[in-house]
Structures are given as structure tokens and as C-alpha cells.
């Protein structure tokens, strides 16, 4: 199998199932599609695939740190209802390592992640290898990407996910090291601008 999906811990699955059922019972879905599903008495939303979520901080990127600085912050599930992908549900990991239901999302990243996975599955370089699929998010730079971790040759790839910002091209496969260098340069620029604004504001 060219793309490997980690099996999430039982605690993660339990947190998601519990969170979704609790929201469904209370009619507490605030996102449009899931709220409509409650009104239309559709089937309960079902978590169908989970990806581990990793974050890299702006300061770590600006310091030139590599992928080892990426920290797993939780899991993100694709949520299906009536055989349609309608949302994501996320968990977080607390300081003690426990997993908790965090949020529901119906934004562009839901479609974007599905498209990126479909794109990845068609790439010859991915078909020929074994790649563990992760979701990498850099909130400060408005960037999200599939992180395809090479389990054979140690040559990772990244696929920027819609709605990632330029200079990244959505659904383009690039060596992870190149992707990381772009992030590092963007981080340096952002921090430099923040320092300049602070100097101007304090003058």
C-alpha cells in the first residue's frame, strides 16, 4: 500500500465518538451541513478516517529547525453523513497526553484535504513507495499540507492543501525539504515585519 494511515489510539476514537454523539443529542451542531442534517433527521455523522495533526511554530521555523520540531497536537477526522463528506472533527492532546474532543469544522480545508489525498494517490512517486500520511498545519502562516513521510528511502513530500497561501500551489507535490525551506523564509519575513511594526509603533 503506497499510502499508510496510522491507526489512531482507542482513546482518540472514543473522544470523537462521544463528542459527536453528545452534540447530536443536544442539537448543538452550529456548522451548516451538520445542522441541516439534524433538521432533516439524516443519519448520525460518522468518523471515517483520521490523520495525525502536526504543528510547527513560527519561531522554530525562523530558527531553521527541521521537521523534528513538528509536534503532534491531535487528530483530525473526516466526517461522513449520508455517504457524503461533510466536515472534520478534531481532537487535541493536553499536557498529560490525554486526548479530548475539540471542534467541528466545515471550512475549505475539508474539501481541500480530500482533494489533496486524491491527488497524492495518483502520483507515481507515491504509488511506488510507502508513505505515512500526516496533516501539517502552520497556523501563523495560514498553511496546511499533507505530509507524506517516506518509510523506505527517507525522502518525504508535501502537498499544500486548499486554502494555503502563496507562494504555495495547492495540490502540487514538492520535496518536503523544499517545502520546509519556503516555510522558514516566510517565517523570517513575518517576524521581521512584526519587529519593524513594533519599532515604528514604539517610536
Secondary structure, DSSP 4 states (H G I P E B T S, - for coil): --EE-PPPPHHHHHHHHHHHHHHHHHT---SHHHHHHHHTTPPPPEEEEEEEEEE--HHHHHTT--GGG-EEEEEEEEEEETTEEEEEEEEEE-TTS-EEEEEEE-SHHHHHHHHHHHHHHT-HHHHTS-EEEEEEEEGGGTEEEEEEEESSS---EEEE-TTPPTTS-TT-EEEHHHHHHHHHHHHHHHHHHHHHHHHHHH-
